[in-house]
């Protein structure tokens, strides 16, 4: 959700050079962008006040014209800059997407003033293109399946993914399974039951951008790949349970959110004493119908 803000800043200041502070996994995307001068890394070692001191010293060697905080952090307080825009002290705007909230806070404009497709901004490196050259024909036009989630209550049941995948294959659609190394077991359960290209645990962030860019649609929980698909304007079926779909749904117009409005939804608790009811009420038929409708809109 940071990239749309960055690209809009780039459009506003086309001759500017940008430094950015990101996590380890995100750095390879920003390193490819021509207007990025330096990428500072935030790691587990930077947690707490003591851990932030070396990072603050490093960033403070430079003086900036503008510093923008998107993570409710105290770090910008210590960075030298002519002007600073903080989100730390601004209340969340209820009922709108987190990306739109960022854009409003920075540009003071509503979502309709911004583009929803940034696929032309992402530069895929040759290493990634060569890596998947042998399987590109199996990726092109396929439906991506992302069964994992960073927070277990946001994950749809695996047997539902298996059933939906079978139904999509029966309709003649090819499938690509995606996820992190922690989600290999989930993807393996699907691949044992359904013919598919299983790339789970085999992709970097750059790889995911390349693969998702070549899909016809993505079926996913509320996850990182969902936001990548949104950035690339790829039709997305997003499965939502305890998280707020108004704030974290795909950013754009080519998506369908599937959810059931249980009274306990948006609980945001680490545990769930309802057996994940809000997620499990979603049916494989709903997933397949939404996917087919989104793909059909492209034809």
Secondary structure, DSSP 8 states (H G I E B T S, - for coil): --HHHHHHHHHHTTT--EEEEEEGGGHHHHHT-TTEEEEEEE-GGG-HHHHHHHHHHHHTTSEEEEEE-SS--SGGGGSEEEEEE-STTS---TTS-HHHHHHHHHH---GGGS-S--GGG----HHHHHHTGGGHHHHTT-EEEE---SSGGGS--HHHHHHHHHHHHHTT--EEE---GGGHHHHHHHHHHS--EE-TT---HHHHHHHHHT-SEEEEESSHHHHHHHHTT--EEEE-SSS-HHHHS-SSSSEEEE----TT-S---SS-TT-SHHHHTS-HHHHHHHHHHHHHTT-
